[in-house]
Amino acid sequence: MGSAVSLVARNKSARAITHLWQEVSGFETSPSMPTLNYPPHFTFAMFEHVTGAQLKRQLNEVFKRTKPVRVTFDKIKFFDVEPMVVWAAPVQVPRLLALHHEIHGQVDAAKCRANYLPGKWHPHCTLATQIDPANREAVLRYINAEIGEFDVIFNSIEIIEFSPIEVIKQWRLDL
């Protein structure tokens, strides 16, 4: 069982991302994000051998005064891995990077997956993780289409354990 720390959109603004999940899932071998049964989110840290309870102890005081984070998205991008990962790209990331830095100042970096470490983490909101290789060209056309700007308000920070996803601790971020 693994654990993670995420910034989550638990409000109506999340529909902009879930709509994209539905669109992109048509390119997947099987829909990845809708089947998680977890709202749109940014994952700040992921661990294989750290429990949610351990993370809760390490981070319990960090988010008590954190405000919601309004994120503007304007592009869809991808990580060129196998299978391809498609994601929504935030326009401005300083607040996301500050939260990421704050989390990593409190956890054991040696136990965190490498691609979530400071200097390696790239702020993104995942849309699909199981792109069928046969759909690569169609996905690239989709990614290159204009999506326009839209905002999503991320109003919760959560520690989860997976799989399946179970919320261990939630900090609701109030205005």
PyMOL CGO cylinders between C-alpha atoms (Angstrom):
from pymol import cmd
from pymol.cgo import CYLINDER

trace = [
    CYLINDER, 0.00, 0.00, 0.00, 1.26, 3.46, -0.87, 0.3, 1, 1, 1, 1, 1, 1,
    CYLINDER, 1.26, 3.46, -0.87, 0.43, 6.94, 0.34, 0.3, 1, 1, 1, 1, 1, 1,
    CYLINDER, 0.43, 6.94, 0.34, 0.36, 10.44, -1.13, 0.3, 1, 1, 1, 1, 1, 1,
    CYLINDER, 0.36, 10.44, -1.13, -0.26, 14.11, -0.37, 0.3, 1, 1, 1, 1, 1, 1,
    CYLINDER, -0.26, 14.11, -0.37, -2.59, 15.89, -2.81, 0.3, 1, 1, 1, 1, 1, 1,
    CYLINDER, -2.59, 15.89, -2.81, -4.21, 19.26, -3.42, 0.3, 1, 1, 1, 1, 1, 1,
    CYLINDER, -4.21, 19.26, -3.42, -7.80, 18.45, -4.38, 0.3, 1, 1, 1, 1, 1, 1,
    CYLINDER, -7.80, 18.45, -4.38, -10.73, 20.24, -6.05, 0.3, 1, 1, 1, 1, 1, 1,
    CYLINDER, -10.73, 20.24, -6.05, -13.86, 19.23, -4.13, 0.3, 1, 1, 1, 1, 1, 1,
    CYLINDER, -13.86, 19.23, -4.13, -16.30, 21.73, -5.63, 0.3, 1, 1, 1, 1, 1, 1,
    CYLINDER, -16.30, 21.73, -5.63, -18.21, 22.56, -8.84, 0.3, 1, 1, 1, 1, 1, 1,
    CYLINDER, -18.21, 22.56, -8.84, -15.17, 24.08, -10.53, 0.3, 1, 1, 1, 1, 1, 1,
    CYLINDER, -15.17, 24.08, -10.53, -13.70, 20.55, -10.76, 0.3, 1, 1, 1, 1, 1, 1,
    CYLINDER, -13.70, 20.55, -10.76, -16.19, 19.81, -13.56, 0.3, 1, 1, 1, 1, 1, 1,
    CYLINDER, -16.19, 19.81, -13.56, -13.86, 21.52, -16.04, 0.3, 1, 1, 1, 1, 1, 1,
    CYLINDER, -13.86, 21.52, -16.04, -11.27, 18.81, -15.36, 0.3, 1, 1, 1, 1, 1, 1,
    CYLINDER, -11.27, 18.81, -15.36, -13.73, 15.91, -15.15, 0.3, 1, 1, 1, 1, 1, 1,
    CYLINDER, -13.73, 15.91, -15.15, -15.10, 16.97, -18.54, 0.3, 1, 1, 1, 1, 1, 1,
    CYLINDER, -15.10, 16.97, -18.54, -11.57, 16.65, -19.96, 0.3, 1, 1, 1, 1, 1, 1,
    CYLINDER, -11.57, 16.65, -19.96, -11.22, 13.25, -18.25, 0.3, 1, 1, 1, 1, 1, 1,
    CYLINDER, -11.22, 13.25, -18.25, -14.24, 12.06, -20.20, 0.3, 1, 1, 1, 1, 1, 1,
    CYLINDER, -14.24, 12.06, -20.20, -12.90, 13.41, -23.49, 0.3, 1, 1, 1, 1, 1, 1,
    CYLINDER, -12.90, 13.41, -23.49, -9.41, 11.97, -23.08, 0.3, 1, 1, 1, 1, 1, 1,
    CYLINDER, -9.41, 11.97, -23.08, -10.62, 8.61, -21.76, 0.3, 1, 1, 1, 1, 1, 1,
    CYLINDER, -10.62, 8.61, -21.76, -11.70, 7.79, -25.33, 0.3, 1, 1, 1, 1, 1, 1,
    CYLINDER, -11.70, 7.79, -25.33, -8.00, 7.53, -26.22, 0.3, 1, 1, 1, 1, 1, 1,
    CYLINDER, -8.00, 7.53, -26.22, -7.22, 5.12, -23.37, 0.3, 1, 1, 1, 1, 1, 1,
    CYLINDER, -7.22, 5.12, -23.37, -7.15, 1.35, -23.23, 0.3, 1, 1, 1, 1, 1, 1,
    CYLINDER, -7.15, 1.35, -23.23, -9.45, 1.81, -20.22, 0.3, 1, 1, 1, 1, 1, 1,
    CYLINDER, -9.45, 1.81, -20.22, -10.47, 5.06, -18.49, 0.3, 1, 1, 1, 1, 1, 1,
    CYLINDER, -10.47, 5.06, -18.49, -7.90, 5.84, -15.80, 0.3, 1, 1, 1, 1, 1, 1,
    CYLINDER, -7.90, 5.84, -15.80, -8.96, 8.99, -13.97, 0.3, 1, 1, 1, 1, 1, 1,
    CYLINDER, -8.96, 8.99, -13.97, -12.77, 8.56, -13.81, 0.3, 1, 1, 1, 1, 1, 1,
    CYLINDER, -12.77, 8.56, -13.81, -12.31, 5.08, -12.34, 0.3, 1, 1, 1, 1, 1, 1,
    CYLINDER, -12.31, 5.08, -12.34, -10.12, 6.34, -9.47, 0.3, 1, 1, 1, 1, 1, 1,
    CYLINDER, -10.12, 6.34, -9.47, -13.24, 7.61, -7.70, 0.3, 1, 1, 1, 1, 1, 1,
    CYLINDER, -13.24, 7.61, -7.70, -11.16, 10.60, -6.57, 0.3, 1, 1, 1, 1, 1, 1,
    CYLINDER, -11.16, 10.60, -6.57, -11.59, 14.26, -7.60, 0.3, 1, 1, 1, 1, 1, 1,
    CYLINDER, -11.59, 14.26, -7.60, -9.18, 16.27, -9.78, 0.3, 1, 1, 1, 1, 1, 1,
    CYLINDER, -9.18, 16.27, -9.78, -5.94, 16.88, -7.92, 0.3, 1, 1, 1, 1, 1, 1,
    CYLINDER, -5.94, 16.88, -7.92, -2.25, 17.72, -7.92, 0.3, 1, 1, 1, 1, 1, 1,
    CYLINDER, -2.25, 17.72, -7.92, -0.12, 15.05, -6.25, 0.3, 1, 1, 1, 1, 1, 1,
    CYLINDER, -0.12, 15.05, -6.25, 2.70, 16.71, -4.31, 0.3, 1, 1, 1, 1, 1, 1,
    CYLINDER, 2.70, 16.71, -4.31, 4.39, 13.60, -2.91, 0.3, 1, 1, 1, 1, 1, 1,
    CYLINDER, 4.39, 13.60, -2.91, 3.99, 9.84, -3.28, 0.3, 1, 1, 1, 1, 1, 1,
    CYLINDER, 3.99, 9.84, -3.28, 5.46, 7.11, -1.11, 0.3, 1, 1, 1, 1, 1, 1,
    CYLINDER, 5.46, 7.11, -1.11, 5.59, 3.33, -1.28, 0.3, 1, 1, 1, 1, 1, 1,
    CYLINDER, 5.59, 3.33, -1.28, 6.67, 2.62, 2.31, 0.3, 1, 1, 1, 1, 1, 1,
    CYLINDER, 6.67, 2.62, 2.31, 5.24, 5.49, 4.37, 0.3, 1, 1, 1, 1, 1, 1,
    CYLINDER, 5.24, 5.49, 4.37, 1.76, 5.14, 5.83, 0.3, 1, 1, 1, 1, 1, 1,
    CYLINDER, 1.76, 5.14, 5.83, -0.93, 7.79, 5.78, 0.3, 1, 1, 1, 1, 1, 1,
    CYLINDER, -0.93, 7.79, 5.78, -0.75, 7.86, 9.58, 0.3, 1, 1, 1, 1, 1, 1,
    CYLINDER, -0.75, 7.86, 9.58, 2.98, 8.67, 9.43, 0.3, 1, 1, 1, 1, 1, 1,
    CYLINDER, 2.98, 8.67, 9.43, 2.32, 11.50, 6.93, 0.3, 1, 1, 1, 1, 1, 1,
    CYLINDER, 2.32, 11.50, 6.93, -0.50, 12.81, 9.11, 0.3, 1, 1, 1, 1, 1, 1,
    CYLINDER, -0.50, 12.81, 9.11, 1.88, 13.08, 12.09, 0.3, 1, 1, 1, 1, 1, 1,
    CYLINDER, 1.88, 13.08, 12.09, 4.51, 14.84, 9.96, 0.3, 1, 1, 1, 1, 1, 1,
    CYLINDER, 4.51, 14.84, 9.96, 2.12, 17.31, 8.31, 0.3, 1, 1, 1, 1, 1, 1,
    CYLINDER, 2.12, 17.31, 8.31, -0.60, 17.82, 10.92, 0.3, 1, 1, 1, 1, 1, 1,
    CYLINDER, -0.60, 17.82, 10.92, 0.21, 21.48, 11.68, 0.3, 1, 1, 1, 1, 1, 1,
    CYLINDER, 0.21, 21.48, 11.68, 1.32, 22.59, 8.20, 0.3, 1, 1, 1, 1, 1, 1,
    CYLINDER, 1.32, 22.59, 8.20, -2.01, 23.38, 6.50, 0.3, 1, 1, 1, 1, 1, 1,
    CYLINDER, -2.01, 23.38, 6.50, -4.17, 24.90, 9.24, 0.3, 1, 1, 1, 1, 1, 1,
    CYLINDER, -4.17, 24.90, 9.24, -4.03, 28.40, 7.70, 0.3, 1, 1, 1, 1, 1, 1,
    CYLINDER, -4.03, 28.40, 7.70, -3.72, 27.48, 4.02, 0.3, 1, 1, 1, 1, 1, 1,
    CYLINDER, -3.72, 27.48, 4.02, -6.21, 29.16, 1.69, 0.3, 1, 1, 1, 1, 1, 1,
    CYLINDER, -6.21, 29.16, 1.69, -7.82, 27.61, -1.41, 0.3, 1, 1, 1, 1, 1, 1,
    CYLINDER, -7.82, 27.61, -1.41, -5.70, 27.69, -4.55, 0.3, 1, 1, 1, 1, 1, 1,
    CYLINDER, -5.70, 27.69, -4.55, -7.23, 29.04, -7.77, 0.3, 1, 1, 1, 1, 1, 1,
    CYLINDER, -7.23, 29.04, -7.77, -5.39, 27.49, -10.71, 0.3, 1, 1, 1, 1, 1, 1,
    CYLINDER, -5.39, 27.49, -10.71, -5.78, 28.68, -14.28, 0.3, 1, 1, 1, 1, 1, 1,
    CYLINDER, -5.78, 28.68, -14.28, -5.20, 26.08, -16.99, 0.3, 1, 1, 1, 1, 1, 1,
    CYLINDER, -5.20, 26.08, -16.99, -4.69, 26.92, -20.66, 0.3, 1, 1, 1, 1, 1, 1,
    CYLINDER, -4.69, 26.92, -20.66, -3.02, 23.94, -22.32, 0.3, 1, 1, 1, 1, 1, 1,
    CYLINDER, -3.02, 23.94, -22.32, -3.00, 20.19, -22.43, 0.3, 1, 1, 1, 1, 1, 1,
    CYLINDER, -3.00, 20.19, -22.43, 0.42, 18.54, -22.42, 0.3, 1, 1, 1, 1, 1, 1,
    CYLINDER, 0.42, 18.54, -22.42, 1.85, 15.05, -22.08, 0.3, 1, 1, 1, 1, 1, 1,
    CYLINDER, 1.85, 15.05, -22.08, 4.66, 13.08, -20.54, 0.3, 1, 1, 1, 1, 1, 1,
    CYLINDER, 4.66, 13.08, -20.54, 6.24, 10.96, -23.24, 0.3, 1, 1, 1, 1, 1, 1,
    CYLINDER, 6.24, 10.96, -23.24, 6.38, 7.75, -21.25, 0.3, 1, 1, 1, 1, 1, 1,
    CYLINDER, 6.38, 7.75, -21.25, 4.85, 4.33, -21.87, 0.3, 1, 1, 1, 1, 1, 1,
    CYLINDER, 4.85, 4.33, -21.87, 1.94, 4.53, -21.62, 0.3, 1, 1, 1, 1, 1, 1,
    CYLINDER, 1.94, 4.53, -21.62, 1.67, 8.24, -22.46, 0.3, 1, 1, 1, 1, 1, 1,
    CYLINDER, 1.67, 8.24, -22.46, 0.31, 10.47, -19.66, 0.3, 1, 1, 1, 1, 1, 1,
    CYLINDER, 0.31, 10.47, -19.66, -1.89, 13.44, -20.64, 0.3, 1, 1, 1, 1, 1, 1,
    CYLINDER, -1.89, 13.44, -20.64, -2.31, 16.38, -18.28, 0.3, 1, 1, 1, 1, 1, 1,
    CYLINDER, -2.31, 16.38, -18.28, -3.74, 19.87, -17.88, 0.3, 1, 1, 1, 1, 1, 1,
    CYLINDER, -3.74, 19.87, -17.88, -1.03, 22.53, -17.63, 0.3, 1, 1, 1, 1, 1, 1,
    CYLINDER, -1.03, 22.53, -17.63, -1.37, 25.32, -15.05, 0.3, 1, 1, 1, 1, 1, 1,
    CYLINDER, -1.37, 25.32, -15.05, -0.53, 28.85, -16.24, 0.3, 1, 1, 1, 1, 1, 1,
    CYLINDER, -0.53, 28.85, -16.24, 1.12, 30.11, -13.04, 0.3, 1, 1, 1, 1, 1, 1,
    CYLINDER, 1.12, 30.11, -13.04, 2.73, 27.78, -10.55, 0.3, 1, 1, 1, 1, 1, 1,
    CYLINDER, 2.73, 27.78, -10.55, 4.40, 29.78, -7.71, 0.3, 1, 1, 1, 1, 1, 1,
    CYLINDER, 4.40, 29.78, -7.71, 1.71, 28.91, -5.14, 0.3, 1, 1, 1, 1, 1, 1,
    CYLINDER, 1.71, 28.91, -5.14, 1.82, 25.24, -6.15, 0.3, 1, 1, 1, 1, 1, 1,
    CYLINDER, 1.82, 25.24, -6.15, 5.60, 25.20, -5.87, 0.3, 1, 1, 1, 1, 1, 1,
    CYLINDER, 5.60, 25.20, -5.87, 5.42, 26.89, -2.45, 0.3, 1, 1, 1, 1, 1, 1,
    CYLINDER, 5.42, 26.89, -2.45, 3.00, 24.23, -1.14, 0.3, 1, 1, 1, 1, 1, 1,
    CYLINDER, 3.00, 24.23, -1.14, 5.16, 21.49, -2.65, 0.3, 1, 1, 1, 1, 1, 1,
    CYLINDER, 5.16, 21.49, -2.65, 8.23, 22.95, -0.96, 0.3, 1, 1, 1, 1, 1, 1,
    CYLINDER, 8.23, 22.95, -0.96, 6.41, 23.23, 2.38, 0.3, 1, 1, 1, 1, 1, 1,
    CYLINDER, 6.41, 23.23, 2.38, 5.37, 19.57, 2.25, 0.3, 1, 1, 1, 1, 1, 1,
    CYLINDER, 5.37, 19.57, 2.25, 8.83, 18.37, 1.31, 0.3, 1, 1, 1, 1, 1, 1,
    CYLINDER, 8.83, 18.37, 1.31, 10.31, 20.36, 4.18, 0.3, 1, 1, 1, 1, 1, 1,
    CYLINDER, 10.31, 20.36, 4.18, 8.38, 18.08, 6.56, 0.3, 1, 1, 1, 1, 1, 1,
    CYLINDER, 8.38, 18.08, 6.56, 8.67, 14.60, 5.01, 0.3, 1, 1, 1, 1, 1, 1,
    CYLINDER, 8.67, 14.60, 5.01, 11.54, 12.17, 4.47, 0.3, 1, 1, 1, 1, 1, 1,
    CYLINDER, 11.54, 12.17, 4.47, 12.67, 12.83, 0.90, 0.3, 1, 1, 1, 1, 1, 1,
    CYLINDER, 12.67, 12.83, 0.90, 14.59, 9.55, 0.80, 0.3, 1, 1, 1, 1, 1, 1,
    CYLINDER, 14.59, 9.55, 0.80, 11.28, 7.67, 0.93, 0.3, 1, 1, 1, 1, 1, 1,
    CYLINDER, 11.28, 7.67, 0.93, 9.48, 9.77, -1.71, 0.3, 1, 1, 1, 1, 1, 1,
    CYLINDER, 9.48, 9.77, -1.71, 9.20, 8.68, -5.33, 0.3, 1, 1, 1, 1, 1, 1,
    CYLINDER, 9.20, 8.68, -5.33, 11.95, 10.52, -7.23, 0.3, 1, 1, 1, 1, 1, 1,
    CYLINDER, 11.95, 10.52, -7.23, 9.71, 12.31, -9.75, 0.3, 1, 1, 1, 1, 1, 1,
    CYLINDER, 9.71, 12.31, -9.75, 7.88, 14.08, -6.87, 0.3, 1, 1, 1, 1, 1, 1,
    CYLINDER, 7.88, 14.08, -6.87, 11.02, 15.54, -5.28, 0.3, 1, 1, 1, 1, 1, 1,
    CYLINDER, 11.02, 15.54, -5.28, 11.80, 19.27, -5.41, 0.3, 1, 1, 1, 1, 1, 1,
    CYLINDER, 11.80, 19.27, -5.41, 13.57, 20.10, -8.64, 0.3, 1, 1, 1, 1, 1, 1,
    CYLINDER, 13.57, 20.10, -8.64, 12.04, 17.08, -10.40, 0.3, 1, 1, 1, 1, 1, 1,
    CYLINDER, 12.04, 17.08, -10.40, 8.32, 17.61, -9.80, 0.3, 1, 1, 1, 1, 1, 1,
    CYLINDER, 8.32, 17.61, -9.80, 6.39, 19.28, -12.60, 0.3, 1, 1, 1, 1, 1, 1,
    CYLINDER, 6.39, 19.28, -12.60, 3.03, 20.80, -11.56, 0.3, 1, 1, 1, 1, 1, 1,
    CYLINDER, 3.03, 20.80, -11.56, 0.26, 19.07, -13.51, 0.3, 1, 1, 1, 1, 1, 1,
    CYLINDER, 0.26, 19.07, -13.51, -3.29, 17.81, -13.16, 0.3, 1, 1, 1, 1, 1, 1,
    CYLINDER, -3.29, 17.81, -13.16, -3.47, 14.37, -14.73, 0.3, 1, 1, 1, 1, 1, 1,
    CYLINDER, -3.47, 14.37, -14.73, -6.17, 13.71, -17.32, 0.3, 1, 1, 1, 1, 1, 1,
    CYLINDER, -6.17, 13.71, -17.32, -5.19, 10.20, -18.46, 0.3, 1, 1, 1, 1, 1, 1,
    CYLINDER, -5.19, 10.20, -18.46, -2.53, 7.60, -17.67, 0.3, 1, 1, 1, 1, 1, 1,
    CYLINDER, -2.53, 7.60, -17.67, -3.43, 4.71, -19.98, 0.3, 1, 1, 1, 1, 1, 1,
    CYLINDER, -3.43, 4.71, -19.98, -3.24, 6.14, -23.51, 0.3, 1, 1, 1, 1, 1, 1,
    CYLINDER, -3.24, 6.14, -23.51, -3.46, 3.36, -26.09, 0.3, 1, 1, 1, 1, 1, 1,
    CYLINDER, -3.46, 3.36, -26.09, -0.28, 3.53, -28.24, 0.3, 1, 1, 1, 1, 1, 1,
    CYLINDER, -0.28, 3.53, -28.24, -2.50, 3.10, -31.31, 0.3, 1, 1, 1, 1, 1, 1,
    CYLINDER, -2.50, 3.10, -31.31, -4.08, 6.47, -30.45, 0.3, 1, 1, 1, 1, 1, 1,
    CYLINDER, -4.08, 6.47, -30.45, -0.83, 8.42, -30.10, 0.3, 1, 1, 1, 1, 1, 1,
    CYLINDER, -0.83, 8.42, -30.10, -1.27, 10.56, -33.23, 0.3, 1, 1, 1, 1, 1, 1,
    CYLINDER, -1.27, 10.56, -33.23, -4.91, 11.33, -32.39, 0.3, 1, 1, 1, 1, 1, 1,
    CYLINDER, -4.91, 11.33, -32.39, -3.87, 12.34, -28.86, 0.3, 1, 1, 1, 1, 1, 1,
    CYLINDER, -3.87, 12.34, -28.86, -1.16, 14.63, -30.21, 0.3, 1, 1, 1, 1, 1, 1,
    CYLINDER, -1.16, 14.63, -30.21, -3.77, 16.34, -32.44, 0.3, 1, 1, 1, 1, 1, 1,
    CYLINDER, -3.77, 16.34, -32.44, -6.08, 16.67, -29.43, 0.3, 1, 1, 1, 1, 1, 1,
    CYLINDER, -6.08, 16.67, -29.43, -3.28, 18.15, -27.31, 0.3, 1, 1, 1, 1, 1, 1,
    CYLINDER, -3.28, 18.15, -27.31, -2.45, 20.72, -29.99, 0.3, 1, 1, 1, 1, 1, 1,
    CYLINDER, -2.45, 20.72, -29.99, -6.04, 22.01, -30.17, 0.3, 1, 1, 1, 1, 1, 1,
    CYLINDER, -6.04, 22.01, -30.17, -6.86, 25.21, -28.27, 0.3, 1, 1, 1, 1, 1, 1,
    CYLINDER, -6.86, 25.21, -28.27, -8.78, 24.61, -25.04, 0.3, 1, 1, 1, 1, 1, 1,
    CYLINDER, -8.78, 24.61, -25.04, -9.08, 28.18, -23.81, 0.3, 1, 1, 1, 1, 1, 1,
    CYLINDER, -9.08, 28.18, -23.81, -8.41, 29.26, -20.26, 0.3, 1, 1, 1, 1, 1, 1,
    CYLINDER, -8.41, 29.26, -20.26, -10.39, 27.91, -17.34, 0.3, 1, 1, 1, 1, 1, 1,
    CYLINDER, -10.39, 27.91, -17.34, -10.04, 28.10, -13.57, 0.3, 1, 1, 1, 1, 1, 1,
    CYLINDER, -10.04, 28.10, -13.57, -10.36, 25.37, -10.96, 0.3, 1, 1, 1, 1, 1, 1,
    CYLINDER, -10.36, 25.37, -10.96, -10.40, 26.07, -7.23, 0.3, 1, 1, 1, 1, 1, 1,
    CYLINDER, -10.40, 26.07, -7.23, -8.50, 23.47, -5.25, 0.3, 1, 1, 1, 1, 1, 1,
    CYLINDER, -8.50, 23.47, -5.25, -9.97, 23.60, -1.76, 0.3, 1, 1, 1, 1, 1, 1,
    CYLINDER, -9.97, 23.60, -1.76, -8.63, 20.58, 0.11, 0.3, 1, 1, 1, 1, 1, 1,
    CYLINDER, -8.63, 20.58, 0.11, -5.26, 19.07, 0.96, 0.3, 1, 1, 1, 1, 1, 1,
    CYLINDER, -5.26, 19.07, 0.96, -5.44, 15.37, 1.60, 0.3, 1, 1, 1, 1, 1, 1,
    CYLINDER, -5.44, 15.37, 1.60, -3.30, 12.48, 2.72, 0.3, 1, 1, 1, 1, 1, 1,
    CYLINDER, -3.30, 12.48, 2.72, -4.42, 9.32, 1.01, 0.3, 1, 1, 1, 1, 1, 1,
    CYLINDER, -4.42, 9.32, 1.01, -3.51, 5.66, 0.96, 0.3, 1, 1, 1, 1, 1, 1,
    CYLINDER, -3.51, 5.66, 0.96, -3.96, 3.57, -2.17, 0.3, 1, 1, 1, 1, 1, 1,
    CYLINDER, -3.96, 3.57, -2.17, -5.09, 1.24, -3.80, 0.3, 1, 1, 1, 1, 1, 1,
    CYLINDER, -5.09, 1.24, -3.80, -7.97, 1.70, -3.52, 0.3, 1, 1, 1, 1, 1, 1,
    CYLINDER, -7.97, 1.70, -3.52, -7.84, 5.36, -2.53, 0.3, 1, 1, 1, 1, 1, 1,
    CYLINDER, -7.84, 5.36, -2.53, -8.76, 6.07, 1.07, 0.3, 1, 1, 1, 1, 1, 1,
    CYLINDER, -8.76, 6.07, 1.07, -8.60, 9.58, 2.54, 0.3, 1, 1, 1, 1, 1, 1,
    CYLINDER, -8.60, 9.58, 2.54, -6.64, 9.43, 5.81, 0.3, 1, 1, 1, 1, 1, 1,
    CYLINDER, -6.64, 9.43, 5.81, -6.61, 13.16, 6.61, 0.3, 1, 1, 1, 1, 1, 1,
    CYLINDER, -6.61, 13.16, 6.61, -8.26, 16.13, 4.96, 0.3, 1, 1, 1, 1, 1, 1,
    CYLINDER, -8.26, 16.13, 4.96, -7.65, 19.82, 5.51, 0.3, 1, 1, 1, 1, 1, 1,
    CYLINDER, -7.65, 19.82, 5.51, -10.53, 21.86, 4.06, 0.3, 1, 1, 1, 1, 1, 1,
    CYLINDER, -10.53, 21.86, 4.06, -9.13, 25.14, 2.80, 0.3, 1, 1, 1, 1, 1, 1,
    CYLINDER, -9.13, 25.14, 2.80, -11.42, 28.05, 3.62, 0.3, 1, 1, 1, 1, 1, 1,
    CYLINDER, -11.42, 28.05, 3.62, -11.48, 31.49, 2.04, 0.3, 1, 1, 1, 1, 1, 1,
]
cmd.load_cgo(trace, "trace")
